[in-house]
Amino acid sequence: ARLAHWLHRVTVPTLVLWGREDRVLPPGLASLWLARLPEARLQIVAGAGHLLLDESPVARQAAADFLMEIV
């Protein structure tokens, strides 16, 4: 809840990656984060949980593509 309060201050392009099987932070929360981040887009990754960068090559590639896009 504390983090959500400050998200509006993030004004740089942001990729919100969320694992569809995340049991720590349910994927339903992603839309709330997205609504509070003015320059964000969301990608929900199937077959991944909370540690999606460790669990999913798709998530790692999405992060790499996003970073290349904004550089």
C-alpha positions in Angstrom: 0.0 0.0 0.0 2.9 2.4 0.7 4.4 1.9 -2.7 1.1 2.5 -4.5 0.9 5.9 -2.8 4.1 7.1 -4.5 3.8 5.6 -7.9 2.4 8.7 -9.5 5.8 10.3 -8.9 7.4 8.0 -11.4 7.3 10.0 -14.7 9.7 8.0 -16.8 8.6 5.3 -19.3 7.9 2.2 -17.3 7.2 -1.4 -18.1 5.1 -3.2 -15.6 5.9 -6.9 -15.9 3.6 -9.2 -13.9 3.5 -13.0 -13.7 0.1 -14.4 -14.3 0.7 -17.0 -11.6 2.1 -14.6 -9.0 0.9 -15.7 -5.5 2.6 -12.9 -3.6 1.1 -10.0 -5.5 -2.0 -11.1 -7.4 -2.1 -10.1 -11.1 -5.3 -8.1 -10.4 -3.2 -5.5 -8.7 -1.3 -4.7 -12.0 -4.1 -2.5 -13.3 -4.0 -0.4 -10.1 -0.3 0.1 -10.6 -0.7 0.9 -14.2 -3.4 3.5 -13.4 -0.9 5.3 -11.0 2.1 5.2 -13.3 1.6 8.0 -15.9 4.1 6.6 -18.5 3.6 2.9 -18.0 2.5 -0.1 -20.0 1.6 -3.5 -18.7 2.7 -7.0 -19.9 1.3 -10.0 -18.0 3.5 -13.0 -18.5 1.9 -16.4 -18.7 3.6 -19.3 -16.9 5.5 -17.0 -14.5 5.0 -16.2 -10.8 6.5 -13.5 -8.6 10.1 -14.1 -9.7 9.2 -13.8 -13.4 12.6 -12.7 -14.6 14.1 -15.9 -13.1 11.2 -18.0 -14.3 10.4 -16.8 -17.8 12.6 -16.2 -20.9 9.6 -14.3 -22.3 9.8 -11.8 -19.4 13.5 -11.4 -19.7 13.2 -10.7 -23.4 10.3 -8.2 -22.8 12.5 -6.3 -20.3 15.5 -6.3 -22.7 13.3 -5.1 -25.6 11.8 -2.3 -23.4 15.3 -1.2 -22.3 16.5 -1.1 -25.9 13.4 0.9 -26.9 13.9 3.7 -24.3 17.7 4.1 -24.7 
